[in-house]
Amino acid sequence: AGGNRENNNSNPIILLVLAVIAPLAASIIQMSISRSREYAADRGAAELTGHPEWLISALQKLDYYAQGSRLQNADPSSAHMFIVNPLSGVQSNFSSLFRTHPSTQDRIDALEELMR
């Protein structure tokens, strides 16, 4: 009736670490997919119009006007509804992992690469 109980015991520390890391990894993957979709949408718009420079100009204008109207108390959970990042402040490379959109400059750089 007695089995080897040592084989059935899970290490609770490993389970705790996995419980913390798994949702974090899932969020990073989800945000990465969202950023990839933004690049794909930009590429599609550039191909559809045949003028990536028009989209570059539009992004520059949106970013310029957004700089003056950053939302001071913006809820990060609503950032995905904006064309450019509505949040104020300088963000680190680590925080860029959790952005739903690539930076406007990164989007412009990708469009300029299409023009080459």
PyMOL commands that set and color helices and strands:
alter all, ss='L'
color gray80, all
select helices_A, chain A and resi 5-7+12-49+52-67+76-81+93-96+104-115
alter helices_A, ss='H'
color red, helices_A
deselect
rebuild
show_as cartoon
